[in-house]
Amino acid sequence: MIGELHQGTPPLTDRERDVLRCLAKGYDNREIADTLGIAVRTVNRHLENIRAKLGHRRRSD
C-alpha cells in the first residue's frame, strides 16, 4: 500500500505520495511534473526521497 513503511522509516509526505501515485500509473517524470504543477527537478528530488525512505535503488522497484 502507498505510504505503508517499515517501522522506524520516516513517513512519506503528501507530495511524495502524489508522485508515487503518478509513478504507479506509469507516468514519466515530465508527465508527473505537468500533472502536479511542479518542476521536473522537484519530481526527481521527490523520487530520490521516496527511494531512500523505502530502501529501493531503482525506479522499477
Secondary structure as the mmCIF struct_conf table of DSSP 4:
data_model
#
loop_
_struct_conf.conf_type_id
_struct_conf.id
_struct_conf.beg_label_comp_id
_struct_conf.beg_label_asym_id
_struct_conf.beg_label_seq_id
_struct_conf.end_label_comp_id
_struct_conf.end_label_asym_id
_struct_conf.end_label_seq_id
TURN_TY1_P TURN_TY1_P1 ILE A 2 GLY A 3
TURN_TY1_P TURN_TY1_P2 GLN A 7 GLY A 8
BEND BEND1 THR A 9 THR A 9
HELX_LH_PP_P HELX_LH_PP_P1 PRO A 10 THR A 13
HELX_RH_AL_P HELX_RH_AL_P1 ASP A 14 ALA A 24
TURN_TY1_P TURN_TY1_P3 LYS A 25 GLY A 26
HELX_RH_AL_P HELX_RH_AL_P2 ASN A 29 LEU A 36
TURN_TY1_P TURN_TY1_P4 GLY A 37 GLY A 37
HELX_RH_AL_P HELX_RH_AL_P3 VAL A 40 LEU A 54
TURN_TY1_P TURN_TY1_P5 GLY A 55 GLY A 55
BEND BEND2 ARG A 58 ARG A 58
TURN_TY1_P TURN_TY1_P6 ARG A 59 SER A 60
#
